[in-house]
Amino acid sequence: MTSRNLVKLFWNTLLVGGVTTAFVGLFVRWHELQPYFVHFKIGDIISALVWLIVMGFLFSVISQMGFFAYLTIHRFGLGIFKSVALWNSIQVVLVLFGLFDLVYFRYVNFAKSEDSILLYIVPALILLIGGLIVAWLKAKQTNQHAFIPALFFMIVATLVEWVPVLWINSKSWFYVMLFALLACNAYQVLILHKLNKKSEQERHQRKSQSDNKAKNNKKMNKKPSI
């Protein structure tokens, strides 16, 4: 990928994180923000939105770090196991373990006696459904071999990036960070092949222009036959 498209990916993902966090945060944290809108406190409303956007930028950076880390791990996995089928099988097992741990460990550590386990299954279902949709779109846009890697990234990488909130079980940021990470991760997965293709076209175009320029210079510098 060219540096120009890499910068474009960074800024667009940053924007996705900021907008998603602001939008979801208004709904999830409405009980905290409602008085600002009821009493029309413009200063407080702007401050709250700016704070949500800044947090969205932070979630976006975490997402991008996880994305490039996975690209490296994916290459290592293919190199170590020497088989796409074997590496994909390992990723599927890790996906299942990740979803199970999300439900089980949160229920064991944070559930109260009156809590239903269904409350702890919902986040896993959101993660699974989101991952399946993105993986299906990725496979449709590229090829079927991209389905498992995309699913693994959308679920396992999101879980790893989500750890700071999972660890403290922050209710105010739980779903806000989840949807922000899902949006950023989905954008990066679905745009990567397009940016790579665009980068390749730009390199070919730049090379063609350079070759034409060299030919023109050679013609200009050619000595006359007489």
C-alpha positions in Angstrom: 0.0 0.0 0.0 1.3 3.5 -0.9 1.9 6.0 1.9 -0.8 8.2 0.5 -3.5 5.4 0.8 -2.1 4.4 4.2 -2.7 8.0 5.5 -6.1 7.9 3.9 -6.9 4.7 5.7 -5.8 6.2 9.0 -7.8 9.4 8.8 -11.0 7.7 7.4 -10.9 5.0 10.2 -10.4 7.8 12.7 -13.5 9.5 11.4 -15.5 6.3 11.5 -14.5 5.8 15.1 -15.4 9.4 16.1 -18.8 9.4 14.4 -19.8 6.0 15.6 -18.8 6.7 19.2 -20.7 10.0 19.2 -23.8 8.4 17.6 -23.9 5.3 19.8 -22.9 7.3 22.9 -25.9 9.6 22.6 -28.2 6.6 22.9 -26.3 4.5 25.4 -25.6 7.3 27.7 -28.8 9.3 27.1 -29.7 9.0 30.8 -26.6 11.1 31.6 -26.9 13.5 28.6 -30.7 14.1 28.7 -30.6 17.0 31.1 -28.3 18.9 28.8 -30.8 18.6 25.9 -33.9 19.2 28.1 -32.5 22.4 29.5 -30.8 23.3 26.1 -27.3 23.7 27.6 -25.4 24.3 24.4 -22.0 24.4 26.1 -22.5 21.1 27.9 -23.9 19.4 24.8 -20.9 20.4 22.7 -18.5 19.4 25.5 -20.2 15.9 25.7 -20.1 15.4 21.9 -16.4 16.5 21.7 -15.6 14.1 24.5 -17.4 11.2 22.8 -15.6 12.0 19.5 -12.2 12.1 21.2 -12.9 8.8 22.8 -13.9 7.5 19.4 -10.6 8.6 18.0 -8.9 6.6 20.8 -11.0 3.5 20.0 -10.1 4.0 16.3 -6.3 4.0 17.1 -6.7 0.9 19.2 -8.6 -0.7 16.3 -5.9 0.2 13.8 -3.1 -1.1 16.0 -5.0 -4.4 16.3 -5.6 -4.5 12.5 -1.9 -4.2 11.5 -1.0 -6.6 14.3 -3.3 -9.2 12.9 -2.0 -8.7 9.3 1.5 -9.6 10.8 0.2 -12.5 12.8 -1.8 -13.8 9.8 1.4 -13.9 7.7 3.3 -15.6 10.5 0.5 -18.2 10.8 0.6 -19.0 7.1 4.3 -19.3 7.3 4.4 -21.5 10.4 1.6 -24.0 9.5 2.4 -24.1 5.8 -1.3 -24.8 5.1 -4.2 -22.3 4.6 -6.7 -25.0 5.7 -4.9 -25.8 8.9 -4.4 -22.1 9.8 -8.1 -21.4 9.1 -9.1 -24.4 11.3 -7.0 -23.0 14.2 -8.6 -19.6 13.7 -12.1 -21.1 13.9 -11.2 -22.8 17.1 -9.9 -19.5 18.6 -13.1 -17.8 17.5 -15.2 -20.4 19.4 -13.0 -20.1 22.5 -13.2 -16.3 22.3 -17.0 -16.3 22.2 -17.2 -18.9 25.0 -14.8 -17.0 27.2 -16.7 -13.7 26.6 -19.9 -15.3 28.0 -18.5 -17.6 30.7 -15.9 -15.4 32.4 -18.1 -12.3 32.4 -20.9 -14.3 33.9 -18.7 -15.9 36.5 -17.0 -12.7 37.5 -19.7 -10.1 37.2 -23.1 -11.8 37.4 -25.4 -11.3 40.4 -27.6 -14.0 41.8 -30.7 -12.6 40.0 -29.0 -12.1 36.6 -29.9 -14.2 33.7 -27.1 -15.7 31.6 -28.9 -14.4 28.5 -27.7 -10.9 29.4 -24.2 -12.1 28.9 -24.9 -14.0 25.7 -26.2 -10.9 23.9 -22.8 -9.2 23.5 -21.4 -12.5 22.1 -24.3 -12.7 19.6 -23.8 -9.1 18.5 -20.1 -9.9 18.0 -20.8 -13.1 16.1 -23.5 -11.6 13.8 -21.4 -8.6 13.0 -18.4 -10.8 12.3 -20.4 -13.1 10.0 -21.9 -10.2 8.0 -18.5 -8.5 7.5 -16.8 -11.9 6.7 -19.6 -12.6 4.1 -19.2 -9.2 2.5 -15.4 -9.6 2.4 -15.7 -13.1 0.8 -18.2 -11.7 -1.7 -15.9 -8.8 -2.7 -12.7 -10.8 -2.9 -12.8 -14.7 -2.6 -14.1 -17.4 -0.3 -10.7 -17.9 1.3 -11.0 -14.4 2.9 -14.1 -15.5 5.0 -12.3 -17.2 8.0 -9.5 -14.5 8.4 -12.1 -11.8 8.3 -14.3 -13.6 10.8 -11.3 -14.2 13.1 -10.3 -10.6 13.0 -13.8 -9.3 13.6 -14.3 -11.5 16.6 -11.0 -12.3 18.2 -9.2 -9.1 17.5 -12.2 -7.1 18.6 -12.2 -9.0 21.9 -8.6 -8.3 22.5 -9.1 -4.6 21.7 -12.2 -4.5 23.9 -10.3 -5.9 27.0 -9.9 -2.5 28.8 -13.7 -2.2 29.1 -14.3 -5.9 29.6 -11.8 -6.0 32.5 -13.5 -3.3 34.5 -17.0 -4.1 33.2 -17.8 -0.4 32.6 -21.5 -0.3 31.8 -21.4 3.3 30.4 -18.7 2.4 27.8 -19.4 -1.3 27.3 -21.6 -1.1 24.1 -20.1 2.2 23.0 -16.7 0.8 22.6 -18.0 -2.5 21.2 -19.9 -0.8 18.3 -17.0 1.7 17.7 -14.5 -1.2 17.4 -16.8 -3.2 15.2 -17.3 -0.2 12.9 -13.6 0.6 12.6 -12.6 -3.0 12.2 -15.3 -3.6 9.5 -14.2 -0.5 7.6 -10.6 -1.6 7.6 -11.4 -5.2 6.5 -13.7 -4.1 3.7 -11.5 -1.3 2.4 -8.1 -3.0 2.5 -8.3 -4.8 -0.9 -9.6 -1.7 -2.6 -6.8 0.5 -1.3 -4.3 -2.2 -2.2 -5.7 -2.3 -5.8 -5.7 1.5 -6.0 -2.1 1.6 -4.7 -1.0 -1.0 -7.3 -2.7 1.1 -10.1 -0.9 4.3 -8.8 2.5 2.5 -8.8 1.9 1.3 -12.4 0.8 4.7 -13.5 3.8 6.3 -11.8 6.2 3.8 -13.4 4.6 4.4 -16.9 5.0 8.1 -16.5 8.6 7.7 -15.4 9.4 5.4 -18.4 7.8 7.8 -20.8 9.8 10.7 -19.3 13.0 8.7 -19.7 12.2 7.9 -23.3 11.5 11.5 -24.1 14.7 12.6 -22.4 16.6 10.0 -24.4 15.1 11.2 -27.7 16.0 14.8 -26.8 19.6 13.9 -25.9 20.1 11.8 -29.0 22.8 13.2 -31.3 21.8 14.0 -34.9 23.0 11.6 -37.6 24.4 14.5 -39.7 
